[in-house]
Structure formats: C-alpha cells, structure tokens
C-alpha cells in the first residue's frame, strides 16, 4: 500500500491515465474563446469524465480527416 505522500506524487496518473495521453506532445495551441462557451465545454467534458484536451484533440483529428476526404473526393470528381 502506498503512503499518502507517494499517492499524491503520482496523482496525475489517476486523473490522466497514460493510455489516454499517447505520445508526448511537442507543441501547444493557444486560443481565445468566450468564457461562457469555455465553462459549458468544461462542464460537458467533466460530465463525461474526459479531459478537455483529449476532446479537442479528437475533434481536430476528425476535422482533418474530414477535410482530407473532401480533397480526395474533389480530386476524383475533377479527373
């Protein structure tokens, strides 16, 4: 059994399991948004027990994949 001191030392593992973190990121993205939108977004993430950063990364991946599909369709239609 870990002591309280050891547990608090590794608390981030409980909040952000390493399986959800993936490889270490090397850049950040800073955006400005409406405070009310931010608070609603954070509440929605908390209700699903998901880190906001993970949700944003998933959205970004889906958005990029969608745009890539659009480009591919356009190339096929233009041929």
N, C-alpha and C positions, 0 to 999 in steps of 0.2 A: 504494500500500500504506500502510495506517495505521500509525503508530508505536504502541508498547505503551501509551504514555500516552493516546493518542486512543482506542485499543481499550477500555481499562479505563474510560474516561469514558463510553462508550456500552454497557457490558457488559449492562445491563438489557434492551437490545433483543434480545440473544441469548437471554436467559432468558425474557422475556415479550414475544414478538413483538406489535407494535402491532395486528395483525389480531385477536388473541385478547382484547385489552384492551377494545375497544369504547370508548364514550364515558366520559369521566372520571366516577367515582362521586362523589356528594356527601355520602354518609352511610356509616357503618360499623355493624357489628353485632358486639357482643362477647358471647361465650357461654362458659360454663364446662362442660368435659367431662372425663370420666375420662382420665387420662394415657395409659393403655394403648390406649384407643379412638383417641385423637389420634395416637399413634405408628403404629398399624396403618393408619389412614386416610392419613397422610402417606406411608408406605411404598407403599401401593397407588397413590396418585397419582404417586409417583416412578416406579414400575414402568411406568406408562402414559405417563410423560413429560408430565404435565399439572399445572399449578399447582392447589393445593388450593382456592384461592379460586374459580377457574373452575369446578371440580367442584361446589362448594357453590352457586354462583350458578345453575348448570344444574339442580341438584336443586330449588332454590327456585322457579325458573320452572316446572318440570314440576309441582311440587306445587300451585302457584297455578292453573295451567291445569286440573289435575285437579279442584280444588275448584270452579272456575268451571263446568266441565262438569257436576259434580254439582248445582250450583244451577240450571243451565238445565234439566236433566232433571227436577228436583223441580218447577220451575215448570210444565213441560209436563204432568207427571203430575197436578198439582194442578188443572189447568184443566179 
